[in-house]
Amino acid sequence: MEWSVLQQYGPSLLKGFGNTILCWALGTVFGMALGLVIALIQRYAPRWVRWIVQAYIEVIRGTPFLVQLFVLYYGGPLVGLRLDALPAGLLGLTIYGSPYFAEIFRSGFRAVPHGQIEAARGIGMSEADVVRRILLPLGLVSSLPALVNFSIILTKETVILSIITVPELLYQVQRMSAETFRYVEANLVLALFFWGLVETISRVGLRLEARITKHLIERT
């Protein structure tokens, strides 16, 4: 193996890895936020609005991310939506992740004991307070393992962004391979970077879950 080539392309690989983390982090945060809104709409909105939201969920979950990204980036200008590669990638990850996060939140909300919600209403809490003080905290605790798991899945979806020339890690690895013909070293770096990222997210998720569980035990 020619490890010297890694020294030559090290800065560009690190820059690509930084872009990968940026895309993953923002896509996850925005996807979770949109998913939470969708889950609340499914719970409280009128039936016709829920039908529209459910249709959105089924369409996004039923089509590949690559197709969605192509439609957004190359088809967007046809309806006046012109985005550079990076914003298009972030928007694509947000749209792709939101239905999955919404279903995770919905399952978490359903896990909240109905008696606690009724008790909160019985002591005069407004519905907004019920959501803020009962539904969201308990629902998020139930949803946390699944949220972490899908966040890990999103890390691997970031490689698809290279198709629209987002300069993330796979894009830089492909450029390195094309210029040096060192495919083994390039893909080994790719695998190690993603393995490290996934391990970090997993460990942070476990620590967060343990702290939340400890906090709930102390409260009870």
C-alpha positions, 0 to 999 in steps of 0.5 A: 500500500502506498500510504504516502498518497494519503499524506498528499490527499490528507487535507482534502480528505479531512475537508470532505469528512468535515463536509460529511459531518456538516451535512449529516448533523444539519440534515439530522437536526432539521429532519428531526425538527420537521419530523416532530412537526409532522408527528404533532400534525398527525396527532392534532390536525384535522383529518384532511390535513393528516391525509395530506401528511400521510401521503407525503410520508408514503411518497418519501418512504416509498422512493429511493433517496437518490431519486429524490435528490435528482428530482430536487437538484435537477428538477427544481429549476423547472419550478424556480427552485435553484439550489447549489449542491450543498444546500440541495444536499442538506434539503434532500437529507431533511426531506428524506429523514423527516418521515422516518423521524415522524414515525419514530416520534409518533410511536414514542407519543403512543407509548406515553401512558394515556392516564398521565395525559388525562390526569394533566388535563384533569388538573386544568392543563392546556393542551399546549402544556400537556404537549410541552410537559408530558407528551414531549419529554416522555415521548422523546425518552421512548424514542431515543434509541430509534432516533439514534439508530436512524441518525446512524443510518443517515450518516451512510446516506450522505455518500449519495450527495457526491452524485450532485457534486457535494464535496463530502468524503466520498467525492474526495475519495473518488477524486483521489482514486481517479487521480492516483489509481489507489483504490484500496487505500482510498476506500479503506480511509472511507470505511475507517472514517465512517466507522469512527463516526458511527461509533462516536454517535453510538457511544454518545447515544448510549451515554445520553440514554443512560443519563436520561434514565438515571434522571428519571429514576432519581425523579421517581 
